[in-house]
């Protein structure tokens, strides 16, 4: 059974609480198939990682959610996460250039600044991974940000140009489709290799914070199940949410 590509249909919503919530409601109502993508001109309650809110000014940025039926074991969630992160990297690098990176686990960075983020929410039945809602927010035309955000950047700030965010959203869907096809064809080794190569701060010293303790270490890679690998006096691995990188 062949799937429609990601971004088909591509539906533009004038306003929504969050595209991920909207996509989840469509799944629960039995109205969402693989590939269906919703792009919002405005989000009133956007969601970021670990319960953080993601607020943006209307009409300026990419805020979309795509429905995927993963055909992967539920233990392989990081494979999809790395695939999506690499697709966002492909897309952003085309406009922002070679200083684009992926910050573990799946933020899009340019130099030391955050250009976008990914939030994947899943639907399981027992051990079966039925659906993934791939939510992506990427800063495109916004130049004034909430001062509470530590280090945002947009394509307009990088390039000095204005873009049609909804059109770029379609382009992003094509990047997602290309990488998703690669994953489905068994290309996870290549995906992981490329993901590691463009990792933010790879082989560089960083400050990580675990609980109330900060420590210096060097990022050496990411394991196939998504653990951050570091080396200082010893080699260690950390789960997502266990450590936070301090960016000065």
N, C-alpha and C positions, 0 to 999 in steps of 0.2 A: 504494500500500500504506500503510494507516494504521498508525501505531505505537501500542502501548499507552502510556498516559501514564507519566511518570516517577513512581516510587513504586508501580508495579503490576508484579509483586507487591512487597510491603513485608515483608521477612523480618527478624525480630528474632533475633539471635544472642546467647546468654548470654555467651560469651567467644570471642575470636578474636585472632590475632596482630595483624592490621590488616585493616580492612574492604577497603582497596584490594587487599591481597594476596589476600584471599578472593575478591573479585570477579574478579581476574585469573585465579585458578585455575578459576573457573566458566567464564570465557570460553574458556580453553585446553581445558577439557573439553567445550566445545560446549554448555554448559548455561545460557548467559546470553543473554537477548534485551534489546533496547532497553527501558529503563524499570525493569528489575529493580533493586531497591534493598535493600541489607543494612544494618541498624542494629545496632550492637554495644552491649550493656550494659557490656562491659569489653573493652579492648584491651590486649594484653600487649606489643605492639611497634608502637605507632602511628607513622606516618611523617609528617614535616613537609617543608617545602620544603628543597631542597638537602641532603638526607640528614640533616636534623635529626630527632630523635625527638619525638613528640608524646605525652606521657604525661598521663593524666587519672585521676581517681578513679572507680571503677565506679559505674554507675547515675545519674550526676549530669549528664552532658552529652550533646550530640548528637555521635555519631560514626557517620557513614554514608558509604556509597559507592553511587553510581548508575551503571548502565551506559547509555551513550548511543552510538548509531550516527550520527555527526555529519552525513553528507551535505554535507560541506564539503571544499574543497581542503585538502590537508595544510599549505599555507602560511597557512591562516586559523586557526591554533590560538588566537591571541589573541581572535578573535571569540567562541569558546566560553568562554574564560577570563573575558572581560568580561561575558558573558551570565550565567554562574554567579555571579560576584561581585555583580552587580546583583540577582540573585534572593536571595542571602544578605542583601544590604542591605535589600531590601524586607521580608524576614522579620524581621530584627533591629530595624529602625526601628519596626515596629508595636508592639514591646514597650519598646524602649529610647529611642525618641523621636528628635527632630531632630538630636541631636548624633552620630548614627551616620554613619560615613564608610567609604569604601573606600580602604585604603592600597595604593598601587601595589606589585605588580600585582594582588593579590587577597586581601588580608587585610581582615577586618571590624574596624573600630576604633570605639570610643566615646570621645569626647574624645581623650586621648593614650594610650589603653590598648587592648590587643589583645583582642578578643572572640572571634575565630575565624579560621580559615585554611582554605585550599583547596589541594588537591594533585590535579592532573589528570595521569593517566598514560595513555599512548596505545598502541594496537596498529596498526601500519602493515603493509601488504603492498605493497612497492614504493612507488609514489606514492599508493596508496589508503589513506585513513584509515578503518580498519575499525571500531575501537571507541575510545571514551574512557571511562576509569573516573574519575568525578568524586567525589573524596574530600573530605568536609567535616567539620571539627571546630569546634563552637561551644560556648563555655562557658555553661552554663545555671544549674545549682544549686551549682557548686563555689565555696567561699569561702576555702579554704586552698590555696595554690598552692606549687609548688616554688620556693624562693627564687632558683633559677638563672634562672627566667623573668623577663625584664626588666619587663614592665608589663601583666600579665593583668587581665581584668575579666570578670565573669559577669553574666547577667541578674538573678540573685538579689541581687548586690551593688548593681546599679543600681536595682532596683525594690523590694527587700525581700520579694519573694514567692518561693514554691517553685513549680516547674512540673513537669509530666509530660514528661520529655525525649523519650520515644518518641512521644508524641502531637505534640509540637512538631516532631519529625522528619518526621511525615506532612505537617504544615503547610508545612514547608520544601520538601518534594517538590512541593507544589502551586505554590509560588512558582517553583521551578525549571521546572516544566511551563509555566507562564504565560510566562516569559521565553524559554524554548526555542521555544515556538510563535511568539513574536514574531520570533526569529532566523530560523526556518524560513520565515516569511512575507516575509523580505527586509527585516526591520526593523533591520538593523545600524546604520544611520545614527542612528536614534533611540536605540538601545542605547548607542552610543559617546557620543552627546551627553549622555545621562543619567549614564553612567559618569563622564564628565569633570566634570559638575556636582557630583557628590558625592565628588570626589577629596579625600582627606585632604591638608591643607596647600596646596590650590590657591591660586595667586596670593599665597602667603606665603613668606617667607624660610625656608630650611631648611639644615641642615648635611648634606652628603653626603660619604661616605667612599669613595674609590676606591683600592684597595690600601692603602698606608700614608698617603695624603694626604687630608686633610679640606679641604673648601672650602664657602663660603657661596654659595647660589644661590636662585633663586625658581622654583617649579614652575609651568609655564604650561599643561601638558596632557599628554596621552598620544596617540601616533600610532596610526593604525589597525592597525599591526602590533605595537603594544604597547610601543613605546619611550617612556621617560619624557622629556618635553621640559622644558628648563629655560632660564633666562635670567639672566646676570650681565653680565660685560663682553661676552659673546657668547652666541648661542643654541646650545644643544647638545642632543643626544639620547643616551640611554643604554639599553643592553640590560639585561634582567633578569639579575641576578647580577653586573653590572658595577659597580654602586654600592650602597651601603647607607645608609639614612637614620639619622642619629644623633638619637635622641629623648631629650630631657633631662627 
